[in-house]
């Protein structure tokens, strides 16, 4: 279905896409792993479904309106009709195919289950990577051949002993000459340094400084660090509404701000921005539990 294709395209850029009146598709990153059968799974993002998040956030509707060249109101109405059709099919016990994301099925007692498609990877940086079946490398345990060390003859020992004594004598003589040379160089460098310091002090005493001071106070505004992970509180068509939302969040202690307009012309308001993804996800969990269950993570 085309709606699920639009959702898949958005999941490459966003961690949460809500189908109004039905539920939310959420992605979660995972590292590369090696399964018991030897299959190497590349790193990526898996998709999950949360039925509790059904309130429209405008993301999917705006994307649908832009892709199909229709108005936002018409796109929202199409999504509502589509959600109703999905619920009708599920109530009849049908298995809903939401290719390419996976499929829905109703279990016992009316429980809704979403099963993602096999080998579905929504991480843009892992695009094209497929699971690889590895094989165990067979190694032969061979004994290492030990080569005996041939001992030198006694005559060779005497020769090397005299050579070592001569080398030590030469080294001591060279060391004494080098030491005397280094002493002369150090004395010369100290003399030059004394002359240079005397010259500098003479110039400082003769110089006249007239510093130019600005009587006005210079104020530096240091902006807090802002990372690419933003916790979105909402998107507004009218800028005044976005500013009002920022003031309300700031009064509650959040580092709220407007991060600009998205491609649909909506002013995006965020609770805060983070440099680290793990810190952003931890804060998002707290905000959803306390402040706004519809908050979502934007990577920009």
SVG drawing of the C-alpha trace seen along z (x, -y; Angstrom):
<svg xmlns="http://www.w3.org/2000/svg" viewBox="-15 -57 106 88">
<polyline fill="none" stroke="black" stroke-width="0.4" points="0.0,0.0 1.2,-3.5 0.7,-4.8 3.1,-2.2 5.7,-3.1 5.5,-6.7 6.0,-5.6 9.0,-3.6 10.6,-6.6 10.0,-8.8 11.5,-6.2 14.9,-6.5 15.0,-10.1 12.8,-10.0 12.5,-7.7 8.8,-7.9 6.0,-8.2 2.4,-8.3 -0.5,-7.0 -3.4,-9.2 -6.1,-7.1 -4.2,-3.8 -0.7,-3.9 2.9,-4.8 5.8,-3.0 9.0,-3.5 12.6,-2.5 15.3,-1.3 19.0,-1.0 21.0,2.2 24.6,3.2 26.0,5.9 25.5,9.4 26.4,13.0 23.6,15.5 23.9,19.1 23.8,20.4 26.7,18.3 24.8,15.5 26.3,12.1 23.6,9.4 24.8,5.9 24.1,2.8 20.9,1.0 17.4,-0.1 14.5,2.2 10.8,1.1 8.3,1.6 4.6,0.6 3.0,-1.3 -0.8,-1.5 -1.0,-4.0 0.4,-6.9 -2.5,-7.8 -2.7,-11.6 -1.8,-13.3 1.6,-15.2 1.4,-16.4 4.5,-14.6 2.9,-11.9 0.0,-14.1 2.4,-16.8 4.6,-14.2 1.6,-12.7 0.3,-16.1 3.7,-17.0 4.2,-13.7 0.8,-13.5 0.3,-17.2 -2.9,-17.5 -3.9,-19.8 -3.1,-19.0 -6.8,-18.6 -7.4,-16.1 -4.2,-14.1 -5.4,-14.0 -8.8,-12.8 -7.3,-10.0 -5.2,-8.8 -8.3,-8.7 -10.2,-6.7 -7.2,-4.4 -7.0,-3.8 -10.7,-3.0 -10.3,-0.4 -7.3,1.2 -9.4,1.5 -12.4,3.0 -10.1,5.7 -8.5,6.4 -11.9,6.7 -12.8,9.3 -9.8,11.4 -7.9,10.6 -4.1,10.4 -3.2,6.9 -0.2,6.9 1.7,3.6 4.4,4.3 7.3,3.3 7.2,2.9 5.6,6.2 2.1,7.4 -0.5,7.1 -2.5,10.0 -5.0,10.4 -4.1,12.9 -6.3,14.4 -8.5,12.1 -8.2,9.4 -4.5,8.6 -2.9,6.9 0.5,8.1 2.9,6.5 5.6,8.6 8.2,6.7 9.4,7.9 12.5,10.1 15.8,8.3 14.2,4.9 16.9,2.4 16.0,-1.3 19.4,-2.7 20.6,-4.9 24.2,-4.4 23.7,-0.6 21.9,-0.8 22.8,2.2 24.3,4.3 22.8,7.8 23.2,10.6 26.2,12.8 26.6,16.5 30.0,17.1 31.9,20.3 34.2,21.7 37.8,21.6 39.4,25.1 42.9,24.8 45.4,27.7 47.2,28.0 50.8,28.6 53.8,28.9 56.3,26.1 59.7,27.4 62.3,26.3 65.7,25.4 68.6,25.8 70.9,22.8 74.4,23.5 76.9,22.4 79.9,20.4 83.4,21.8 85.5,20.6 87.8,18.8 84.9,16.7 84.0,15.8 87.6,14.4 87.5,12.4 84.1,10.8 85.3,10.1 88.3,8.0 86.1,6.3 83.6,5.3 86.5,3.8 87.7,1.8 84.2,0.5 83.7,-0.6 87.0,-2.5 86.1,-4.3 82.7,-5.2 84.2,-6.7 86.6,-8.8 83.8,-10.0 81.6,-10.8 84.3,-12.9 84.8,-14.9 81.1,-15.4 80.7,-16.5 83.4,-19.3 81.8,-20.4 78.3,-20.7 79.7,-22.7 81.2,-25.3 78.0,-25.5 75.9,-26.0 78.2,-28.8 77.9,-30.6 74.1,-30.3 73.9,-31.7 76.0,-34.7 73.7,-35.4 70.6,-35.0 72.0,-37.5 72.7,-40.0 69.2,-39.6 67.5,-40.1 69.5,-43.2 68.5,-44.6 64.8,-43.8 64.8,-45.5 66.4,-48.6 63.7,-48.8 60.9,-48.3 62.2,-51.2 62.5,-53.5 59.1,-52.7 56.0,-54.7 52.6,-52.9 49.3,-54.6 46.6,-52.0 43.3,-52.7 40.4,-51.5 36.8,-51.3 34.7,-52.8 31.7,-50.7 31.2,-47.3 31.6,-44.4 29.0,-41.7 29.7,-38.2 26.7,-36.0 27.7,-32.3 25.2,-30.1 24.6,-26.6 25.9,-23.6 23.3,-22.4 23.6,-18.9 21.9,-17.2 19.4,-15.3 16.3,-17.3 13.3,-16.4 10.3,-17.8 7.4,-19.1 5.3,-20.2 5.1,-22.0 3.1,-25.1 2.0,-26.9 1.8,-30.3 5.1,-31.6 3.3,-33.3 1.9,-29.9 5.4,-28.4 6.8,-31.2 4.0,-30.8 4.8,-27.1 8.5,-27.9 7.7,-30.3 5.5,-27.7 8.2,-25.0 10.9,-27.4 8.7,-28.2 8.8,-24.5 12.6,-24.4 13.2,-23.0 15.8,-24.5 13.1,-25.0 13.6,-26.9 12.5,-27.1 14.9,-25.2 13.4,-26.7 10.9,-25.6 10.7,-22.2 10.0,-21.6 6.3,-21.9 6.6,-25.4 5.9,-24.5 7.8,-26.1 9.3,-23.2 9.5,-23.6 11.9,-21.4 12.2,-20.6 16.0,-20.5 18.9,-19.5 21.6,-17.0 25.1,-16.1 24.8,-12.5 22.1,-10.2 21.9,-8.1 21.3,-11.2 18.6,-12.3 16.8,-9.0 17.0,-9.0 15.5,-12.5 12.8,-11.6 11.7,-8.7 11.3,-11.0 9.5,-13.6 7.0,-11.1 6.3,-9.8 5.9,-13.2 5.2,-15.9 4.1,-14.8 3.7,-11.2 3.7,-12.3 7.2,-13.8 9.6,-12.3 13.3,-12.5 14.5,-14.5 18.0,-14.0 19.1,-17.1"/>
</svg>
